[in-house]
Amino acid sequence: MKKCALIPPVLLSVLLAAGGTGCNNAKPEQTPPAAAQALPVQTITVADVPVPQSDEYVATVKSRRSATINPQVDGNLTQILVHSGDRVSAGQLMMVIDPAKQEATVASQEATNQQLLAVYKYNQLQIDRQRRLYADGIISKDALDQSEQAYSSAKASYEAGIATLKTQQQQLAYYRIMAPFDGVVGDIPVHLGDYVSSSTLLTTVDENRDLEAYIYIPTERAAEVRTGLGVQVLDSNGKPIENSSIDFVSPQVDNQLQGILAKAPVRSSVLRTGQLVKARVIWGTTPRPIVPVLAVTRLGGQAFVYVAKSAGTGHFVARQQAISLGDTVGNNYAVLGGLASGEKVIVSGTQFLMDGMPVMPLPAAPPGTPPAAAATGAAL
């Protein structure tokens, strides 16, 4: 093997700095590994904010103007003038029950009244005549009294007949089913020719306004429920629809549900009578730290966040910190324990982090910054 010639110490140091000695058979020096480079990460400083303390319940939306239409008389349906889903106006004719029998009753009473009127008019003439005769001394007081009694009886009979006719005419009006107010016709389970009675459901009419959410609060919350409590109405996916407040609390407990009925007005046009929604009742607020949902990782059912901890002057490391989570507040979690106000929570690149890894904290991206752009900015 060819030996390398002797090299002066000064030149040797230059060659080593340049990365070699110039000898073909010399082994390169092993350079010690460079210190791990800190990963740029975005952080937010945790601060206490008012976090609502709330519970969610299933609520039913009901309208104050919702009517179940049942007949007040018996008979066969002869006309159905509306269809399910039709919009009707107050007083609009919707159905007709065969009125023939009642019309005959009204006609009979009208004829009876004509007879009673004739008797009444006759006795009216008679009493005038009898009074003049008595004044002239031609008839006795007893004959006048009999005439007075006959007149009063005829008058009372006629007036009773008039009252009976009005009652019968009012009864006749019940054979025509009218819309009680402006609204939408519901299902119509009856058919032409069906015999109906006061227990038969004809249809419903609902007006989709003056809505209320019926919320049943468990009895263990009886001491806390009151008017004025905030209520957030949510859809089936938990998305907020409307904010309201309780304006009625029942003084009684529902025997079947063992709950206390509370009502909250709702005005959203997307809700319908009879619709089931979620109602979040807000009991109060408590200052708590919050962290973004995307900053939280889970391992074995335990929630963690990475916190940027100081490791000396200008140096930081990521520390995995177990936390207890409460309810969500928008896109954040309320933290019940494990995190203090003022700590720097890492909100980007958490999938690349390990406990004790050097990091370079950067301010969090402004709201609305696309995730890709934020990551690129952090890397730069």
CORBEL-V863458 format. One record per helix or strand. SS is the DSSP state (a for helix, b for strand). FROM is the first residue (numbers start at 1). LEN is the number of residues. Records with the same first field share a line. If there is no record, write none. Layout:
SS->FROM-LEN + FROM-LEN
This chain:
a->9-10 + 100-36 + 141-33 + 219-3 + 293-3 + 350-3 + 371-9
b->39-7 + 48-16 + 66-5 + 75-6 + 87-2 + 93-5 + 176-3 + 183-3 + 195-2 + 201-6 + 211-8 + 230-5 + 240-14 + 259-8 + 276-17 + 297-3 + 302-9 + 316-14 + 332-6 + 344-3 + 358-6
